[in-house]
């Protein structure tokens, strides 16, 4: 790492996932609400993976004290490569919201650094 820091010509992009446990209970302690919102607002944020107890979700932003999420578990038929228009269906049609304090306390915060900061 020291060598990369001293030589700007060799900088490489970094995708960083930071697993965290926010409190000892099943759901996130409310004292972390502002910190989660801050991470989601970051220009380097790629979102948060986590969920609510017994459900995995992908969080992409927030509105007030609600996290906006996509559910990656929408079941679909297999897509054939010869039908490229079908690839457009691989996304959630409607983002949903959940109170940040109702999130599972175990999650991973993701960041992507394309350039050296």
N, C-alpha and C positions, 0 to 999 in steps of 0.2 A: 504494500500500500504506500509506503514511503516513497518508493521509486516512482509510482504513478503520480503522486502529489508533486514531486519535483520536476516531472517532465510532462508538460501540458500536451505535447504531441501524441502521447500514448493514452490519453483519456479514453475510457470506454463507458458506454451507457450502463447504468445500474438499475435493475429492477429489485427493489427491496421490500420484503415481507417481514413485518415485525409481529410475531405472535405475542399477545398480552392476555393477562387475566385481570379484569377490572373489578376487584372485590372478591370476597370469598363465598358469596351467595350464588344461586343459579342465575340470577339476573344482574345486570350491570348496576353498580352503585350510582345513584344520581349525581354524586359529586364529580363524576367523569363526563357528564353531559357536554359541558363547554369544551372539554378537551377533544371529544369525538367530533363535535361540530368544527372545531379548528382544523383537525386533520382532514375532514372531508372538504373544507374550503381551500386547502393548500393547492397551489398551482401544480405541485408535483404528485398530488393524490391520484391514485388509480382506483380508489375505493377501499372498502373494508369487506372482508369475508367473515362471516359469522352467522348469526341468526338469532332466533329465539329458542328457548329450550325445545329440543327434538325437531328442529327445522333449520336447514342451512339456507342462507340468503346472501345476496350480493348488494351491498349498500353503496350508492353512487352519489349521494348528496343529502342535504337536510333542508327542512322548512320548519322554522321555529325549533321546538324540541322534538320533532319527528324526523326519523331517518327515512329517506326515500330508498326503496330497494326494488330489485328485480329478483324474481324467483327462477333459478336456473334449472328447475325440475319440471318444466313443462314437457309432457310427453308428446312426441311427434313421430310420424312415419319416417323411415329412412329416406334420405335424399339421394337421388341418382345424379352422378356428375354430369350427365348429358342434359340435365335440366337446371342450368345455373340460376334461373329465376327462383327456384325453390329455396336456395340458400338464404334468401331474404326473410324467410319465415323463422330463422334461428335467432329470435329475440323475443322478449316479452312485449306484448302489445300495450300493457297498462302498468306503469310503475305504481307501487303501493307504498303506504307509510306505516310506521310503527313508532310508538314512543321510544326514545332512546333509552330510557330507564328500564324498558321491558326487554332489551336485547340480552342475549346470553352473555355472561361475563367473560367467556373465552372467545376471542376473535383475533383476526390478523389484519393489521393496517398495512396497506400497500402504497408504495411510492415508486415513481419512475423518474430517474435523473438522466436526461439525455445529454446534458452538457455539465461541465464542472460549474458549481455554484460559486 
